[in-house]
Amino acid sequence: MLSDPTMERVALLVLGWLLGLLGPVIVDAIRRQRENKLGRNAIREELRQLQRRLATAVHSAETHLGTLTKDRVRWTLKHLSTDADEKTRPGLETSLTWEDDMFREVTRRMAATGNGTLRLQKYGTPLLDARVSALWTFDTEAQRLLLEIKTAIGFLDDAVEQTRYFNELTFKEMSSVNHNIAVESARSCITTYGERGHQVVELIDKFLSA
């Protein structure tokens, strides 16, 4: 029978062996947990920035179409960063102080007419696409919202492509009837872009507050 000192030495050897085996596993688990946390924070920040850009893009689309309302201006202000361009926020806030008739008249004058075009932009989410491992550490509701956001961004990109196509058509030689159809089609796509952009911003709101 082994003596107590011998048993103690054997136990220490076994413990050292186990620690040697488990050490790298524990360190790797801690590292993955830290990276996943950083990944989740990076995804949230990327979506915050996307939200601000899209809110401004939606505002530009509605200004172009002449469909801007005071409620929409308030919505845009809500989603602008506190350090937004010093010319953007004061201008929007000032427009809310105008009488309704004046607001509508300014909106009408700012709307594009004829061949007036609006350069729409696609907005990617490279961090969301790259941090795949971090996605699975979000809860189920957050994952569902991220999937909805990605799907909505895909529809948004489709609206950009269609708008560019019809905008190019307006500069080609064609009958006045076909030209008017192209112009109206471009405006319809810009309307869709505004609606899709608004949807993405609202989905990001839900995700960030989930």
C-alpha positions as CSV (number, residue, x, y, z in Angstrom):
1,M,0.0,0.0,0.0
2,L,1.3,3.4,-0.9
3,S,2.3,5.8,1.9
4,D,0.6,9.1,2.2
5,P,3.6,11.1,0.8
6,T,3.7,8.8,-2.2
7,M,-0.1,9.2,-2.7
8,E,0.3,12.9,-2.5
9,R,3.1,12.9,-5.1
10,V,1.0,10.7,-7.4
11,A,-2.0,12.9,-7.1
12,L,0.2,16.0,-7.9
13,L,1.6,14.2,-10.9
14,V,-1.9,13.3,-12.1
15,L,-3.1,16.9,-11.5
16,G,-0.2,18.3,-13.4
17,W,-0.9,16.0,-16.3
18,L,-4.5,17.0,-16.4
19,L,-3.7,20.6,-16.2
20,G,-1.2,20.1,-19.1
21,L,-4.0,18.5,-21.1
22,L,-6.8,21.0,-20.2
23,G,-4.7,24.2,-20.1
24,P,-4.7,24.8,-23.9
25,V,-8.4,23.9,-24.1
26,I,-9.2,26.4,-21.3
27,V,-7.1,29.1,-22.8
28,D,-8.7,28.5,-26.3
29,A,-12.2,28.7,-24.8
30,I,-11.3,32.0,-23.0
31,R,-9.9,33.3,-26.3
32,R,-12.9,32.4,-28.3
33,Q,-15.2,33.9,-25.7
34,R,-13.3,37.2,-25.8
35,E,-13.2,37.2,-29.7
36,N,-16.9,36.5,-29.8
37,K,-17.6,39.3,-27.4
38,L,-15.5,41.7,-29.6
39,G,-17.3,40.3,-32.7
40,R,-20.7,41.0,-31.2
41,N,-19.6,44.6,-30.3
42,A,-18.2,45.1,-33.8
43,I,-21.4,44.0,-35.4
44,R,-23.5,46.3,-33.2
45,E,-21.3,49.3,-34.1
46,E,-21.3,48.5,-37.8
47,L,-25.1,48.3,-37.7
48,R,-25.3,51.7,-35.8
49,Q,-23.2,53.3,-38.5
50,L,-25.3,51.7,-41.3
51,Q,-28.4,52.9,-39.6
52,R,-27.2,56.5,-39.6
53,R,-26.2,56.4,-43.2
54,L,-29.4,54.8,-44.3
55,A,-31.5,57.3,-42.4
56,T,-29.8,60.1,-44.3
57,A,-30.2,58.2,-47.6
58,V,-33.9,57.7,-47.0
59,H,-34.2,61.5,-46.2
60,S,-32.5,62.3,-49.5
61,A,-34.8,59.9,-51.4
62,E,-37.9,61.5,-49.9
63,T,-36.6,65.0,-50.6
64,H,-35.9,64.0,-54.2
65,L,-39.4,62.6,-54.6
66,G,-41.1,65.5,-52.8
67,T,-42.7,63.2,-50.3
68,L,-40.9,64.5,-47.2
69,T,-43.1,65.2,-44.1
70,K,-42.3,66.6,-40.7
71,D,-42.8,63.2,-39.1
72,R,-40.1,61.9,-41.5
73,V,-37.8,64.7,-40.5
74,R,-38.2,63.8,-36.9
75,W,-37.5,60.2,-37.7
76,T,-34.3,61.2,-39.5
77,L,-33.2,63.4,-36.6
78,K,-33.8,60.5,-34.2
79,H,-31.4,58.3,-36.1
80,L,-28.6,60.8,-36.7
81,S,-25.6,60.7,-34.5
82,T,-25.2,63.4,-31.9
83,D,-22.0,64.5,-33.7
84,A,-23.7,64.6,-37.2
85,D,-22.6,67.2,-39.7
86,E,-23.2,70.5,-38.0
87,K,-25.1,71.7,-41.1
88,T,-27.4,68.7,-41.3
89,R,-29.0,68.6,-37.9
90,P,-29.6,72.4,-37.5
91,G,-31.2,72.5,-41.0
92,L,-33.6,69.7,-40.2
93,E,-34.5,71.1,-36.9
94,T,-35.2,74.5,-38.4
95,S,-37.5,73.0,-41.0
96,L,-39.7,71.7,-38.2
97,T,-40.3,75.3,-37.0
98,W,-41.8,76.3,-40.4
99,E,-45.6,76.6,-40.9
100,D,-47.0,73.6,-42.6
101,D,-47.8,75.5,-45.8
102,M,-44.2,76.8,-46.0
103,F,-42.8,73.3,-45.3
104,R,-44.9,71.8,-48.1
105,E,-43.8,74.6,-50.5
106,V,-40.1,74.2,-49.8
107,T,-40.5,70.4,-50.1
108,R,-42.2,70.9,-53.5
109,R,-39.4,73.2,-54.7
110,M,-36.6,70.8,-53.6
111,A,-38.2,67.8,-55.4
112,A,-36.4,66.8,-58.6
113,T,-38.2,67.2,-61.9
114,G,-37.6,65.9,-65.4
115,N,-34.3,64.0,-65.8
116,G,-33.3,64.8,-62.2
117,T,-31.6,61.8,-60.8
118,L,-30.5,60.6,-57.4
119,R,-27.3,58.6,-57.0
120,L,-28.3,55.7,-54.7
121,Q,-25.6,53.7,-52.9
122,K,-25.3,50.2,-51.7
123,Y,-24.3,49.6,-48.1
124,G,-22.5,46.4,-47.2
125,T,-22.0,44.8,-43.8
126,P,-18.5,43.3,-44.1
127,L,-18.1,42.7,-40.3
128,L,-21.5,41.0,-40.1
129,D,-20.6,38.8,-43.0
130,A,-17.1,38.0,-41.6
131,R,-17.9,37.4,-38.0
132,V,-19.8,34.2,-38.6
133,S,-18.7,32.5,-35.3
134,A,-20.0,35.5,-33.3
135,L,-23.4,35.3,-34.8
136,W,-24.2,32.0,-33.0
137,T,-23.5,33.6,-29.6
138,F,-26.4,36.0,-30.0
139,D,-29.8,34.7,-28.7
140,T,-32.4,33.3,-31.1
141,E,-34.3,36.6,-31.4
142,A,-31.2,38.6,-32.2
143,Q,-30.2,36.0,-34.8
144,R,-33.6,36.2,-36.4
145,L,-33.4,40.0,-36.6
146,L,-29.9,39.8,-38.2
147,L,-31.3,37.5,-40.8
148,E,-34.1,39.9,-41.5
149,I,-31.7,42.8,-41.7
150,K,-29.5,40.9,-44.3
151,T,-32.6,40.0,-46.3
152,A,-33.9,43.6,-46.3
153,I,-30.4,44.9,-47.3
154,G,-30.6,42.5,-50.3
155,F,-33.9,44.0,-51.4
156,L,-32.4,47.5,-50.9
157,D,-29.5,46.6,-53.2
158,D,-32.0,45.4,-55.8
159,A,-33.8,48.7,-55.7
160,V,-30.4,50.5,-56.3
161,E,-29.7,48.4,-59.4
162,Q,-33.1,48.9,-60.8
163,T,-33.0,52.7,-60.2
164,R,-29.6,52.9,-62.0
165,Y,-31.0,50.9,-64.9
166,F,-34.0,53.2,-65.4
167,N,-31.9,56.4,-64.8
168,E,-29.5,55.3,-67.6
169,L,-32.5,54.7,-69.9
170,T,-33.7,58.3,-69.4
171,F,-30.5,59.6,-71.2
172,K,-31.0,57.4,-74.3
173,E,-32.8,58.4,-77.4
174,M,-36.4,57.2,-77.2
175,S,-39.9,58.4,-77.7
176,S,-41.4,60.8,-75.2
177,V,-43.8,58.1,-74.1
178,N,-41.0,55.7,-73.3
179,H,-38.9,58.4,-71.7
180,N,-41.8,59.2,-69.4
181,I,-42.2,55.6,-68.5
182,A,-38.5,55.3,-67.7
183,V,-38.6,58.4,-65.5
184,E,-41.6,57.1,-63.6
185,S,-40.0,53.7,-63.2
186,A,-36.9,55.3,-61.8
187,R,-39.1,57.3,-59.3
188,S,-40.9,54.1,-58.4
189,C,-37.6,52.4,-57.6
190,I,-36.5,55.3,-55.5
191,T,-39.7,55.1,-53.6
192,T,-39.0,51.4,-53.0
193,Y,-35.5,52.2,-51.9
194,G,-36.9,54.7,-49.3
195,E,-39.3,52.1,-48.0
196,R,-36.7,49.4,-47.8
197,G,-34.2,51.7,-46.2
198,H,-36.8,52.7,-43.6
199,Q,-37.4,49.0,-42.9
200,V,-33.7,48.3,-42.4
201,V,-33.3,51.2,-40.0
202,E,-36.3,50.0,-38.0
203,L,-35.0,46.5,-37.9
204,I,-31.7,47.7,-36.6
205,D,-33.5,49.6,-33.9
206,K,-35.1,46.4,-32.8
207,F,-31.8,44.5,-32.9
208,L,-29.9,47.1,-30.9
209,S,-32.6,47.2,-28.2
210,A,-33.1,43.4,-28.1
